[in-house]
């Protein structure tokens, strides 16, 4: 299984946490790299080097759901939304993603 995190997140300097944006909204460097990660995972899947592309998004609200839908629209097989209403700090993101990887046990994880 090839898994790509597709969080489309950018740092919020005012809060010290992360806020999300969806495709079609303002693009910044983090969003571009997330999109590239999904595209690369899809290429690996098309080449037969991966069996599934699973996108992971962290947060709450319609922005996170839209991000998951965007990943699916790009061609991801599944999308997981890890819901949280709290501001997600970098360490929390790492711990959440570690838990997803431990549970799903992918052969490859691509981060954007």
N, C-alpha and C positions, 0 to 999 in steps of 0.2 A: 504494500500500500504506500502510495506517495501522498504526503499530506502537506498542504500549504496553508499557512496562517494568512488570513486575509482580513486583517483588522482595520485597514485604512485609518490609521491613527496619526495624530500629530500632537506634539507637546503643547500644552497650555501653560505658558510661562507664568501667568497670573496665579494659577492654582498649584502648579508643580505637578500636575497629573496629566492625564491624556484625554483628549476629546476626539470624537470620530467624525469623519466626513464620508459621504458616499460618492461613487463614480458619478460624474456629471456635475458635481459641485466643485468648489474651488480646489484645484489640484496643488499639492505641495510635494516636496521631495519624498516624504514618508509614504504618501498615497501612491506615488508613481512606483516606488520599489515594491509595495504590496501587490500592485497590479502586475508588475513584471514577474513576481514570484508565482502568482496564479497562472499566468501565461506559460511559464516554464514547466510547472507541474502538469499543465494540460498537454504540452508538447511531449513530455515524458510518457504520459498516458497514451497519446496517439501513436508513439513509437513502440508501444508494448512493453515499456520499461517500468510501468506503474499499472496497478490494477484499479486504483480509485484515487480521486482527488477530493479531499475533505478540507473545506475551508472553516476556519475558526475565527469568530468575532467575539469581542468582549465588551460589555456595556449594557445599556438599557435604552429603551425608547425607540421611536421609529427610525432613527438614524442607524442603529445597529441592525434592525430587521432589514432595512434597505441595503445595508452592506452585505448581509447574508444572501439576499435575493440577487444582488449584483454578481456575487461570486457564482451563484447557481446559473445565472443568465450567461455568464462567460463560459460555462461548461463544467463547473465543479459538480461532482456526483452528489455530494451531500454538503451541508453547512451546519455547523454547530454554533449556537448563540449562547454564550455564557453570560447570563443576566446578572447585573449588579447595578445598584443605584448609586453606590459610592464612587467617589473620584478614584480612578484606578491608577495607582502609582506604579512606577517601573518594576519594583520588586514584586508587587502583587500580580502584574502581568506575567512575569517570569514564573511565579509559583502556579498560577492558573494554567499556563501552557505546559508546565512540567506535569501537572496532574492529568491533562488531556493526553499527553504523549504516553504517560505511564498506563493510562486506561486503554487507549486505542492501539498501542504498540506498533506504530508505523515503522517501515523500513527506512524511510527517508522523510525528513521534515525540512521544508523550505520556508524561510522567513523573509519577509519583505522589509 
